[in-house]
Amino acid sequence: MPLSIQSLNEAHAREMSGWHYDAPYDFYNLSLNEIEQNIHYFLNPQNNFYGIFEKQEFVGYCSFGEDGQVPGGDYSTPGLDIGMGIRPDLTGQSRGSCYVEAVLDFARQTFAPPFVRVTIAAFNQRALRVWYKVGFRAVKTFEHQTQGVPFVILIRDAGRTSKDCEKSLLVK
């Protein structure tokens, strides 16, 4: 599956703002009352948002840095935080590992971090399975500072690569 990671444009940011996940993943739905704020946030270069494309089709997004952190978590250990979302109609189709590996390859090439870190809601067993499969390990659990939802922080050595996914990553 040829994947590429590219800068987001306004159309992609607008599309992401309207993605609707079914329960229990509706936790990730954005407020329709804040679409313009979300678009501005996604397009702000300081937030490091990128699109994930499969054969030029927009299939997801990733972010690098503070956006991947959740209020209440301990992020004092150095590492590159990753945020990620896949288009709702593509979730649960066993593509997650390939998308994650493409994002990790991009992170290595672009940011060269020693460690990468991801924070996932504890109820999201589907996402946790994907990140464990590509070699992440849980290091901490905590509750969201205001929502009380349990989260898990996972890390992995950024230099590690997986051969599980045959893909070509095109960085644009």
C-alpha positions in Angstrom: 0.0 0.0 0.0 1.9 3.1 -1.2 1.5 5.7 1.5 2.7 9.3 1.7 2.7 11.9 4.5 2.1 15.4 3.2 1.2 18.8 4.6 -2.5 19.4 5.2 -4.5 21.9 3.2 -7.7 23.6 4.2 -9.9 21.1 2.4 -8.3 18.2 4.4 -8.5 20.1 7.7 -12.2 20.8 7.0 -12.8 17.2 6.1 -11.1 16.0 9.4 -13.3 18.4 11.4 -16.4 16.6 10.2 -15.3 13.1 10.8 -17.9 11.2 12.9 -17.0 8.0 14.8 -19.5 5.6 16.2 -19.6 4.8 19.9 -17.4 4.2 21.8 -15.0 6.0 19.5 -17.3 9.1 19.4 -15.1 10.3 22.2 -12.8 11.5 19.3 -15.6 13.4 17.5 -14.9 17.2 17.3 -17.6 19.7 18.1 -19.4 20.9 15.0 -19.7 24.3 16.7 -15.9 24.7 16.6 -15.1 23.8 13.0 -13.3 27.0 12.1 -11.3 26.9 15.3 -10.3 23.3 14.6 -9.3 24.1 11.0 -7.1 27.0 12.2 -5.5 24.7 14.8 -4.8 21.9 12.2 -3.3 24.4 9.7 -1.1 26.2 12.3 2.5 25.1 11.4 3.5 25.0 15.1 1.0 22.1 15.7 2.8 19.9 13.1 -0.2 18.3 11.5 0.2 16.2 8.3 -2.1 14.2 6.1 -1.7 10.4 5.5 -2.4 9.6 1.9 -2.9 6.2 0.2 -2.6 6.5 -3.6 -3.3 10.2 -3.2 -6.5 9.6 -1.2 -6.7 11.3 2.1 -7.0 8.5 4.7 -5.9 10.0 8.0 -3.8 12.5 9.8 -0.8 12.6 12.2 0.6 15.3 14.4 3.9 15.6 16.2 4.7 17.4 19.5 2.4 18.8 22.2 -0.8 17.9 20.3 -0.1 14.3 21.1 -0.1 15.0 24.8 -3.2 14.6 27.0 -3.8 16.9 30.1 -2.8 15.0 33.2 -0.1 12.9 31.7 3.6 13.0 32.7 5.6 14.0 29.7 8.8 14.9 31.5 10.9 12.1 29.8 12.2 13.4 26.4 10.4 11.9 23.4 8.4 12.9 20.3 4.7 12.7 21.0 2.5 11.4 18.1 -1.2 12.1 17.6 -3.0 10.1 14.9 -6.5 9.6 13.5 -7.8 7.5 10.6 -10.9 8.3 8.5 -13.9 6.6 10.3 -14.8 4.4 7.4 -11.3 2.9 7.3 -11.0 1.9 11.0 -11.2 -1.7 12.0 -9.9 -3.0 8.7 -6.5 -4.2 9.8 -4.7 -1.3 8.1 -3.6 0.4 11.3 -0.1 -1.1 11.5 0.8 0.1 8.0 -0.5 3.6 8.8 1.5 3.7 12.1 4.7 2.4 10.4 4.4 5.1 7.8 4.0 7.8 10.5 6.9 6.4 12.4 9.1 6.4 9.3 8.1 10.0 8.6 8.9 10.9 12.2 12.4 9.4 12.0 13.1 11.2 8.7 11.7 14.5 9.8 12.4 14.9 13.5 15.1 12.3 14.3 13.9 11.7 17.9 15.5 9.1 20.2 12.1 7.9 21.4 8.6 8.2 20.2 5.6 8.3 22.4 1.8 7.9 22.0 -1.0 8.4 24.4 -4.2 6.4 23.9 -7.5 6.2 25.8 -7.5 3.0 27.7 -10.9 2.0 26.3 -9.5 2.1 22.8 -8.3 -1.5 22.7 -8.2 -1.5 18.9 -5.6 1.3 18.8 -3.6 -0.1 21.7 -3.3 -3.5 19.9 -1.9 -1.7 16.8 0.7 0.2 18.8 1.7 -2.8 20.8 2.0 -4.8 17.5 4.6 -2.3 16.2 6.7 -2.6 19.3 5.4 0.1 21.8 5.2 -0.7 25.5 3.1 0.9 28.1 5.0 3.0 30.7 2.3 5.0 32.5 -1.5 5.2 33.0 -3.4 8.3 34.2 -6.7 10.0 34.1 -7.5 12.9 31.8 -7.2 16.1 33.9 -10.7 17.3 33.4 -12.7 14.4 31.8 -11.6 11.6 34.1 -11.0 9.2 31.2 -8.1 6.7 31.8 -5.2 7.0 29.3 -2.1 4.9 28.6 1.3 6.4 27.6 3.3 4.1 25.4 6.9 4.5 24.1 9.3 2.9 21.6 12.9 3.5 20.5 12.5 5.7 17.4 15.3 3.9 15.5 13.5 0.6 15.5 11.8 -0.5 12.3 9.3 -3.2 11.5 9.2 -5.4 8.4 5.5 -6.4 9.0 4.2 -3.9 6.5 5.3 -3.7 2.9 4.9 -0.1 1.9 6.6 2.7 0.2 6.6 6.0 2.0 6.8 9.1 0.0 7.6 12.3 1.9 6.2 15.4 0.3 
